[in-house]
Amino acid sequence: MRLLLVEDDTMIGEALLDLLRAERHAVDWVRDGDMADTALRAQGYDLVLLDLGLPRRDGLEVLRAMRARKDRTPVLVATARDAVADRIAGLDAGADDYVLKPYDLDELLARIRALVRRAAGRAEPVYEHGPVSLNPATREASVKGEPVQLSAREWSVLEPLIARPGMVLSRAQLEEKLYGWKDEISSNAVEVYIHGLRKKLGAELIQTVRGLGYCVPKEGKEGPAT
């Protein structure tokens, strides 16, 4: 997944950046409201982790601007503003969830997973497709109950595909899941990871859609022409 971290506190930001990258997420970090608004207009994200007390533009303003332009990206507000009125204001402005600082890091990760599942239209915590099972909480993959080791970037390619069966994602869209702003993008990286996933999980799991990209077909239906 690709996440936008909006946090002006350097110590908190660095700790969250390390945590989220350790969880195999591509993360872009900005430190004020204007930069957050610019990033959100230029780049698609799977989730925004948003502080409210930001320089230059308050986090609530960033959130309201997102929703005003119909940006439905899940937003998890993480802030020290603990008054009930502040929490109500954040939720009414369009936040999907709210955690108060200092927060438990494991709880934060669980809330992120829950919001991403909800955005994908899923309630179940484990993604299953035929014999393939993927558990985002434990980062475990299996085929017919047998564990399979996936690299961090193989996971980053597979998760958005298996979370939304039938949806075609282009190579560029999958690259966005793999790389943050400062990462160097390899020209054939997606193809390499798709090849590795097919070898480990079965050639039929991920289908190539000519001229468009890749998809995990819906179960019980024929995939697009490859």
PADREN-288259 format. One record per residue (C-alpha): residue number from 0; chain; x, y, z. Coordinates in steps of 0.001 Angstrom, whole numbers. Example, Ala and Ser with C-alpha at 12.3 -4.5 7.8 and 13.67 -1.06 7.14 Angstrom:
<sites>
<site><num>0</num><cadena>A</cadena><east>12300</east><north>-4500</north><up>7800</up></site>
<site><num>1</num><cadena>A</cadena><east>13670</east><north>-1060</north><up>7140</up></site>
</sites>
This chain:
<sites>
<site><num>0</num><cadena>A</cadena><east>0</east><north>0</north><up>0</up></site>
<site><num>1</num><cadena>A</cadena><east>1012</east><north>3597</north><up>-484</up></site>
<site><num>2</num><cadena>A</cadena><east>324</east><north>5866</north><up>2470</up></site>
<site><num>3</num><cadena>A</cadena><east>605</east><north>9601</north><up>3038</up></site>
<site><num>4</num><cadena>A</cadena><east>1934</east><north>10494</north><up>6484</up></site>
<site><num>5</num><cadena>A</cadena><east>1100</east><north>14070</north><up>7514</up></site>
<site><num>6</num><cadena>A</cadena><east>2987</east><north>14864</north><up>10704</up></site>
<site><num>7</num><cadena>A</cadena><east>4990</east><north>17955</north><up>11687</up></site>
<site><num>8</num><cadena>A</cadena><east>6716</east><north>16459</north><up>14749</up></site>
<site><num>9</num><cadena>A</cadena><east>10081</east><north>15118</north><up>13554</up></site>
<site><num>10</num><cadena>A</cadena><east>10461</east><north>12439</north><up>16230</up></site>
<site><num>11</num><cadena>A</cadena><east>6949</east><north>11093</north><up>15759</up></site>
<site><num>12</num><cadena>A</cadena><east>7241</east><north>11280</north><up>11982</up></site>
<site><num>13</num><cadena>A</cadena><east>10517</east><north>9377</north><up>11864</up></site>
<site><num>14</num><cadena>A</cadena><east>9182</east><north>6684</north><up>14203</up></site>
<site><num>15</num><cadena>A</cadena><east>6015</east><north>6255</north><up>12127</up></site>
<site><num>16</num><cadena>A</cadena><east>7985</east><north>6234</north><up>8892</up></site>
<site><num>17</num><cadena>A</cadena><east>10157</east><north>3381</north><up>10169</up></site>
<site><num>18</num><cadena>A</cadena><east>7134</east><north>1499</north><up>11512</up></site>
<site><num>19</num><cadena>A</cadena><east>5091</east><north>1770</north><up>8317</up></site>
<site><num>20</num><cadena>A</cadena><east>7995</east><north>871</north><up>6065</up></site>
<site><num>21</num><cadena>A</cadena><east>8734</east><north>-2137</north><up>8266</up></site>
<site><num>22</num><cadena>A</cadena><east>5134</east><north>-3173</north><up>7533</up></site>
<site><num>23</num><cadena>A</cadena><east>6019</east><north>-3105</north><up>3805</up></site>
<site><num>24</num><cadena>A</cadena><east>4164</east><north>85</north><up>2961</up></site>
<site><num>25</num><cadena>A</cadena><east>5411</east><north>2762</north><up>582</up></site>
<site><num>26</num><cadena>A</cadena><east>5196</east><north>5999</north><up>2564</up></site>
<site><num>27</num><cadena>A</cadena><east>5420</east><north>9681</north><up>1625</up></site>
<site><num>28</num><cadena>A</cadena><east>5915</east><north>12041</north><up>4572</up></site>
<site><num>29</num><cadena>A</cadena><east>4941</east><north>15717</north><up>4575</up></site>
<site><num>30</num><cadena>A</cadena><east>5139</east><north>18130</north><up>7493</up></site>
<site><num>31</num><cadena>A</cadena><east>2599</east><north>20861</north><up>6866</up></site>
<site><num>32</num><cadena>A</cadena><east>-930</east><north>21290</north><up>5572</up></site>
<site><num>33</num><cadena>A</cadena><east>-8</east><north>22959</north><up>2278</up></site>
<site><num>34</num><cadena>A</cadena><east>2370</east><north>20132</north><up>1372</up></site>
<site><num>35</num><cadena>A</cadena><east>-301</east><north>17596</north><up>2304</up></site>
<site><num>36</num><cadena>A</cadena><east>-2836</east><north>19263</north><up>31</up></site>
<site><num>37</num><cadena>A</cadena><east>-326</east><north>19373</north><up>-2831</up></site>
<site><num>38</num><cadena>A</cadena><east>582</east><north>15694</north><up>-2387</up></site>
<site><num>39</num><cadena>A</cadena><east>-3068</east><north>14629</north><up>-2316</up></site>
<site><num>40</num><cadena>A</cadena><east>-3830</east><north>16511</north><up>-5512</up></site>
<site><num>41</num><cadena>A</cadena><east>-831</east><north>15006</north><up>-7299</up></site>
<site><num>42</num><cadena>A</cadena><east>-800</east><north>11412</north><up>-6084</up></site>
<site><num>43</num><cadena>A</cadena><east>-3262</east><north>8671</north><up>-5227</up></site>
<site><num>44</num><cadena>A</cadena><east>-2969</east><north>6988</north><up>-1829</up></site>
<site><num>45</num><cadena>A</cadena><east>-4525</east><north>3992</north><up>-111</up></site>
<site><num>46</num><cadena>A</cadena><east>-4747</east><north>5867</north><up>3186</up></site>
<site><num>47</num><cadena>A</cadena><east>-3818</east><north>9182</north><up>4815</up></site>
<site><num>48</num><cadena>A</cadena><east>-2526</east><north>9322</north><up>8397</up></site>
<site><num>49</num><cadena>A</cadena><east>-3331</east><north>12920</north><up>9296</up></site>
<site><num>50</num><cadena>A</cadena><east>-2265</east><north>15101</north><up>12204</up></site>
<site><num>51</num><cadena>A</cadena><east>-4502</east><north>18117</north><up>12854</up></site>
<site><num>52</num><cadena>A</cadena><east>-2184</east><north>20686</north><up>14423</up></site>
<site><num>53</num><cadena>A</cadena><east>-120</east><north>21453</north><up>11311</up></site>
<site><num>54</num><cadena>A</cadena><east>1839</east><north>24527</north><up>10177</up></site>
<site><num>55</num><cadena>A</cadena><east>546</east><north>26645</north><up>7291</up></site>
<site><num>56</num><cadena>A</cadena><east>-2816</east><north>24858</north><up>7042</up></site>
<site><num>57</num><cadena>A</cadena><east>-4746</east><north>23003</north><up>9741</up></site>
<site><num>58</num><cadena>A</cadena><east>-5388</east><north>19316</north><up>9245</up></site>
<site><num>59</num><cadena>A</cadena><east>-9150</east><north>19870</north><up>9310</up></site>
<site><num>60</num><cadena>A</cadena><east>-8798</east><north>22254</north><up>6375</up></site>
<site><num>61</num><cadena>A</cadena><east>-6843</east><north>19611</north><up>4462</up></site>
<site><num>62</num><cadena>A</cadena><east>-9532</east><north>17051</north><up>5233</up></site>
<site><num>63</num><cadena>A</cadena><east>-12413</east><north>19306</north><up>4239</up></site>
<site><num>64</num><cadena>A</cadena><east>-10679</east><north>20179</north><up>954</up></site>
<site><num>65</num><cadena>A</cadena><east>-10229</east><north>16460</north><up>194</up></site>
<site><num>66</num><cadena>A</cadena><east>-13874</east><north>15684</north><up>709</up></site>
<site><num>67</num><cadena>A</cadena><east>-15016</east><north>18803</north><up>-1142</up></site>
<site><num>68</num><cadena>A</cadena><east>-13276</east><north>17553</north><up>-4299</up></site>
<site><num>69</num><cadena>A</cadena><east>-14762</east><north>14049</north><up>-3796</up></site>
<site><num>70</num><cadena>A</cadena><east>-11494</east><north>12447</north><up>-2722</up></site>
<site><num>71</num><cadena>A</cadena><east>-12632</east><north>9272</north><up>-921</up></site>
<site><num>72</num><cadena>A</cadena><east>-9204</east><north>8169</north><up>300</up></site>
<site><num>73</num><cadena>A</cadena><east>-9532</east><north>6746</north><up>3838</up></site>
<site><num>74</num><cadena>A</cadena><east>-8291</east><north>9204</north><up>6459</up></site>
<site><num>75</num><cadena>A</cadena><east>-7125</east><north>8195</north><up>9921</up></site>
<site><num>76</num><cadena>A</cadena><east>-6741</east><north>11256</north><up>12117</up></site>
<site><num>77</num><cadena>A</cadena><east>-3957</east><north>10892</north><up>14702</up></site>
<site><num>78</num><cadena>A</cadena><east>-3744</east><north>13895</north><up>17010</up></site>
<site><num>79</num><cadena>A</cadena><east>-3258</east><north>15114</north><up>20559</up></site>
<site><num>80</num><cadena>A</cadena><east>-6539</east><north>17052</north><up>20450</up></site>
<site><num>81</num><cadena>A</cadena><east>-8500</east><north>15004</north><up>22964</up></site>
<site><num>82</num><cadena>A</cadena><east>-11614</east><north>17107</north><up>23492</up></site>
<site><num>83</num><cadena>A</cadena><east>-14840</east><north>15415</north><up>22442</up></site>
<site><num>84</num><cadena>A</cadena><east>-15733</east><north>18455</north><up>20341</up></site>
<site><num>85</num><cadena>A</cadena><east>-12456</east><north>18087</north><up>18417</up></site>
<site><num>86</num><cadena>A</cadena><east>-13126</east><north>14410</north><up>17729</up></site>
<site><num>87</num><cadena>A</cadena><east>-16638</east><north>15199</north><up>16544</up></site>
<site><num>88</num><cadena>A</cadena><east>-15321</east><north>17980</north><up>14291</up></site>
<site><num>89</num><cadena>A</cadena><east>-12792</east><north>15609</north><up>12711</up></site>
<site><num>90</num><cadena>A</cadena><east>-15338</east><north>12879</north><up>12065</up></site>
<site><num>91</num><cadena>A</cadena><east>-17913</east><north>15335</north><up>10732</up></site>
<site><num>92</num><cadena>A</cadena><east>-15289</east><north>16809</north><up>8406</up></site>
<site><num>93</num><cadena>A</cadena><east>-14890</east><north>13415</north><up>6761</up></site>
<site><num>94</num><cadena>A</cadena><east>-12381</east><north>11429</north><up>8826</up></site>
<site><num>95</num><cadena>A</cadena><east>-12925</east><north>7672</north><up>8776</up></site>
<site><num>96</num><cadena>A</cadena><east>-11345</east><north>6990</north><up>12154</up></site>
<site><num>97</num><cadena>A</cadena><east>-9612</east><north>8821</north><up>14984</up></site>
<site><num>98</num><cadena>A</cadena><east>-6773</east><north>7926</north><up>17367</up></site>
<site><num>99</num><cadena>A</cadena><east>-5371</east><north>10050</north><up>20161</up></site>
<site><num>100</num><cadena>A</cadena><east>-1683</east><north>10592</north><up>20867</up></site>
<site><num>101</num><cadena>A</cadena><east>71</east><north>8869</north><up>22452</up></site>
<site><num>102</num><cadena>A</cadena><east>-1355</east><north>5798</north><up>20751</up></site>
<site><num>103</num><cadena>A</cadena><east>-403</east><north>2139</north><up>20801</up></site>
<site><num>104</num><cadena>A</cadena><east>1451</east><north>1320</north><up>17581</up></site>
<site><num>105</num><cadena>A</cadena><east>-141</east><north>-2115</north><up>17187</up></site>
<site><num>106</num><cadena>A</cadena><east>-3581</east><north>-540</north><up>17504</up></site>
<site><num>107</num><cadena>A</cadena><east>-2645</east><north>2073</north><up>14932</up></site>
<site><num>108</num><cadena>A</cadena><east>-1627</east><north>-626</north><up>12445</up></site>
<site><num>109</num><cadena>A</cadena><east>-4850</east><north>-2547</north><up>13118</up></site>
<site><num>110</num><cadena>A</cadena><east>-6924</east><north>564</north><up>12456</up></site>
<site><num>111</num><cadena>A</cadena><east>-5043</east><north>1138</north><up>9194</up></site>
<site><num>112</num><cadena>A</cadena><east>-5759</east><north>-2432</north><up>8078</up></site>
<site><num>113</num><cadena>A</cadena><east>-9437</east><north>-2086</north><up>8996</up></site>
<site><num>114</num><cadena>A</cadena><east>-9840</east><north>1148</north><up>7020</up></site>
<site><num>115</num><cadena>A</cadena><east>-8140</east><north>-296</north><up>3949</up></site>
<site><num>116</num><cadena>A</cadena><east>-10373</east><north>-3399</north><up>4125</up></site>
<site><num>117</num><cadena>A</cadena><east>-13440</east><north>-1198</north><up>4367</up></site>
<site><num>118</num><cadena>A</cadena><east>-12323</east><north>871</north><up>1375</up></site>
<site><num>119</num><cadena>A</cadena><east>-11953</east><north>-2352</north><up>-628</up></site>
<site><num>120</num><cadena>A</cadena><east>-15495</east><north>-3380</north><up>331</up></site>
<site><num>121</num><cadena>A</cadena><east>-14323</east><north>-6242</north><up>2537</up></site>
<site><num>122</num><cadena>A</cadena><east>-15239</east><north>-7159</north><up>6095</up></site>
<site><num>123</num><cadena>A</cadena><east>-13213</east><north>-10352</north><up>6477</up></site>
<site><num>124</num><cadena>A</cadena><east>-9673</east><north>-9890</north><up>7861</up></site>
<site><num>125</num><cadena>A</cadena><east>-8111</east><north>-12554</north><up>5599</up></site>
<site><num>126</num><cadena>A</cadena><east>-8136</east><north>-12377</north><up>1801</up></site>
<site><num>127</num><cadena>A</cadena><east>-8893</east><north>-15732</north><up>216</up></site>
<site><num>128</num><cadena>A</cadena><east>-8987</east><north>-16593</north><up>-3464</up></site>
<site><num>129</num><cadena>A</cadena><east>-9280</east><north>-20259</north><up>-4362</up></site>
<site><num>130</num><cadena>A</cadena><east>-6390</east><north>-22044</north><up>-2635</up></site>
<site><num>131</num><cadena>A</cadena><east>-4535</east><north>-18781</north><up>-1901</up></site>
<site><num>132</num><cadena>A</cadena><east>-4871</east><north>-17093</north><up>1484</up></site>
<site><num>133</num><cadena>A</cadena><east>-3365</east><north>-13748</north><up>2493</up></site>
<site><num>134</num><cadena>A</cadena><east>-3428</east><north>-12398</north><up>6057</up></site>
<site><num>135</num><cadena>A</cadena><east>-2527</east><north>-8672</north><up>6188</up></site>
<site><num>136</num><cadena>A</cadena><east>-2313</east><north>-8681</north><up>9991</up></site>
<site><num>137</num><cadena>A</cadena><east>376</east><north>-11354</north><up>10159</up></site>
<site><num>138</num><cadena>A</cadena><east>1850</east><north>-10904</north><up>6671</up></site>
<site><num>139</num><cadena>A</cadena><east>1379</east><north>-14629</north><up>6075</up></site>
<site><num>140</num><cadena>A</cadena><east>545</east><north>-16169</north><up>2721</up></site>
<site><num>141</num><cadena>A</cadena><east>-390</east><north>-19762</north><up>2010</up></site>
<site><num>142</num><cadena>A</cadena><east>-1490</east><north>-22041</north><up>-819</up></site>
<site><num>143</num><cadena>A</cadena><east>-3752</east><north>-24941</north><up>172</up></site>
<site><num>144</num><cadena>A</cadena><east>-2769</east><north>-24305</north><up>3763</up></site>
<site><num>145</num><cadena>A</cadena><east>961</east><north>-24490</north><up>3076</up></site>
<site><num>146</num><cadena>A</cadena><east>2924</east><north>-21325</north><up>3949</up></site>
<site><num>147</num><cadena>A</cadena><east>4585</east><north>-19409</north><up>1129</up></site>
<site><num>148</num><cadena>A</cadena><east>7302</east><north>-16823</north><up>1660</up></site>
<site><num>149</num><cadena>A</cadena><east>6695</east><north>-13562</north><up>-204</up></site>
<site><num>150</num><cadena>A</cadena><east>9148</east><north>-10705</north><up>-449</up></site>
<site><num>151</num><cadena>A</cadena><east>8028</east><north>-7282</north><up>755</up></site>
<site><num>152</num><cadena>A</cadena><east>7495</east><north>-6039</north><up>-2775</up></site>
<site><num>153</num><cadena>A</cadena><east>5782</east><north>-9197</north><up>-3973</up></site>
<site><num>154</num><cadena>A</cadena><east>3351</east><north>-8621</north><up>-1122</up></site>
<site><num>155</num><cadena>A</cadena><east>2884</east><north>-4972</north><up>-2125</up></site>
<site><num>156</num><cadena>A</cadena><east>1946</east><north>-6024</north><up>-5661</up></site>
<site><num>157</num><cadena>A</cadena><east>-334</east><north>-8892</north><up>-4651</up></site>
<site><num>158</num><cadena>A</cadena><east>-2308</east><north>-7273</north><up>-1829</up></site>
<site><num>159</num><cadena>A</cadena><east>-4134</east><north>-4580</north><up>-3897</up></site>
<site><num>160</num><cadena>A</cadena><east>-4922</east><north>-7120</north><up>-6620</up></site>
<site><num>161</num><cadena>A</cadena><east>-6326</east><north>-9825</north><up>-4360</up></site>
<site><num>162</num><cadena>A</cadena><east>-8224</east><north>-7303</north><up>-2216</up></site>
<site><num>163</num><cadena>A</cadena><east>-10316</east><north>-6267</north><up>-5252</up></site>
<site><num>164</num><cadena>A</cadena><east>-10877</east><north>-9284</north><up>-7520</up></site>
<site><num>165</num><cadena>A</cadena><east>-11829</east><north>-8269</north><up>-11042</up></site>
<site><num>166</num><cadena>A</cadena><east>-10269</east><north>-4808</north><up>-10831</up></site>
<site><num>167</num><cadena>A</cadena><east>-7522</east><north>-4174</north><up>-13368</up></site>
<site><num>168</num><cadena>A</cadena><east>-4515</east><north>-2230</north><up>-12103</up></site>
<site><num>169</num><cadena>A</cadena><east>-2007</east><north>-779</north><up>-14541</up></site>
<site><num>170</num><cadena>A</cadena><east>1728</east><north>-1143</north><up>-14158</up></site>
<site><num>171</num><cadena>A</cadena><east>1916</east><north>2510</north><up>-13093</up></site>
<site><num>172</num><cadena>A</cadena><east>-734</east><north>1956</north><up>-10406</up></site>
<site><num>173</num><cadena>A</cadena><east>1158</east><north>-1037</north><up>-9050</up></site>
<site><num>174</num><cadena>A</cadena><east>4421</east><north>923</north><up>-9096</up></site>
<site><num>175</num><cadena>A</cadena><east>2727</east><north>3474</north><up>-6837</up></site>
<site><num>176</num><cadena>A</cadena><east>2204</east><north>710</north><up>-4271</up></site>
<site><num>177</num><cadena>A</cadena><east>5899</east><north>-164</north><up>-4394</up></site>
<site><num>178</num><cadena>A</cadena><east>7724</east><north>3129</north><up>-4284</up></site>
<site><num>179</num><cadena>A</cadena><east>7766</east><north>6360</north><up>-2295</up></site>
<site><num>180</num><cadena>A</cadena><east>9009</east><north>9658</north><up>-3678</up></site>
<site><num>181</num><cadena>A</cadena><east>12688</east><north>9008</north><up>-2973</up></site>
<site><num>182</num><cadena>A</cadena><east>12804</east><north>5442</north><up>-4279</up></site>
<site><num>183</num><cadena>A</cadena><east>14360</east><north>4611</north><up>-7617</up></site>
<site><num>184</num><cadena>A</cadena><east>11875</east><north>2839</north><up>-9892</up></site>
<site><num>185</num><cadena>A</cadena><east>13099</east><north>-116</north><up>-11924</up></site>
<site><num>186</num><cadena>A</cadena><east>11576</east><north>-208</north><up>-15405</up></site>
<site><num>187</num><cadena>A</cadena><east>10508</east><north>-3856</north><up>-15230</up></site>
<site><num>188</num><cadena>A</cadena><east>9986</east><north>-4244</north><up>-11482</up></site>
<site><num>189</num><cadena>A</cadena><east>6261</east><north>-5025</north><up>-11656</up></site>
<site><num>190</num><cadena>A</cadena><east>6763</east><north>-7699</north><up>-14283</up></site>
<site><num>191</num><cadena>A</cadena><east>9506</east><north>-9312</north><up>-12182</up></site>
<site><num>192</num><cadena>A</cadena><east>7302</east><north>-9449</north><up>-9077</up></site>
<site><num>193</num><cadena>A</cadena><east>4293</east><north>-10727</north><up>-11025</up></site>
<site><num>194</num><cadena>A</cadena><east>6483</east><north>-13508</north><up>-12434</up></site>
<site><num>195</num><cadena>A</cadena><east>7655</east><north>-14427</north><up>-8943</up></site>
<site><num>196</num><cadena>A</cadena><east>4111</east><north>-14465</north><up>-7576</up></site>
<site><num>197</num><cadena>A</cadena><east>2902</east><north>-16729</north><up>-10371</up></site>
<site><num>198</num><cadena>A</cadena><east>5693</east><north>-19204</north><up>-9654</up></site>
<site><num>199</num><cadena>A</cadena><east>4883</east><north>-19261</north><up>-5934</up></site>
<site><num>200</num><cadena>A</cadena><east>1087</east><north>-19053</north><up>-5987</up></site>
<site><num>201</num><cadena>A</cadena><east>25</east><north>-20477</north><up>-9346</up></site>
<site><num>202</num><cadena>A</cadena><east>143</east><north>-19149</north><up>-12887</up></site>
<site><num>203</num><cadena>A</cadena><east>-3608</east><north>-18554</north><up>-13045</up></site>
<site><num>204</num><cadena>A</cadena><east>-3924</east><north>-16312</north><up>-9963</up></site>
<site><num>205</num><cadena>A</cadena><east>-2812</east><north>-13074</north><up>-11629</up></site>
<site><num>206</num><cadena>A</cadena><east>-3907</east><north>-12472</north><up>-15192</up></site>
<site><num>207</num><cadena>A</cadena><east>-2412</east><north>-10067</north><up>-17701</up></site>
<site><num>208</num><cadena>A</cadena><east>-4960</east><north>-7828</north><up>-19409</up></site>
<site><num>209</num><cadena>A</cadena><east>-3512</east><north>-6759</north><up>-22726</up></site>
<site><num>210</num><cadena>A</cadena><east>-2826</east><north>-3045</north><up>-22933</up></site>
<site><num>211</num><cadena>A</cadena><east>-4258</east><north>-2381</north><up>-19463</up></site>
<site><num>212</num><cadena>A</cadena><east>-2403</east><north>-4182</north><up>-16692</up></site>
<site><num>213</num><cadena>A</cadena><east>-3104</east><north>-7033</north><up>-14296</up></site>
<site><num>214</num><cadena>A</cadena><east>-5959</east><north>-8438</north><up>-12255</up></site>
<site><num>215</num><cadena>A</cadena><east>-6953</east><north>-11293</north><up>-9984</up></site>
<site><num>216</num><cadena>A</cadena><east>-10151</east><north>-12543</north><up>-11659</up></site>
<site><num>217</num><cadena>A</cadena><east>-13319</east><north>-12915</north><up>-9663</up></site>
<site><num>218</num><cadena>A</cadena><east>-13801</east><north>-16469</north><up>-8487</up></site>
<site><num>219</num><cadena>A</cadena><east>-16052</east><north>-18543</north><up>-10689</up></site>
<site><num>220</num><cadena>A</cadena><east>-15676</east><north>-16170</north><up>-13634</up></site>
<site><num>221</num><cadena>A</cadena><east>-13400</east><north>-16130</north><up>-16605</up></site>
<site><num>222</num><cadena>A</cadena><east>-10756</east><north>-13433</north><up>-16432</up></site>
<site><num>223</num><cadena>A</cadena><east>-10244</east><north>-10775</north><up>-19115</up></site>
<site><num>224</num><cadena>A</cadena><east>-8482</east><north>-11708</north><up>-22316</up></site>
<site><num>225</num><cadena>A</cadena><east>-4754</east><north>-12005</north><up>-21817</up></site>
</sites>
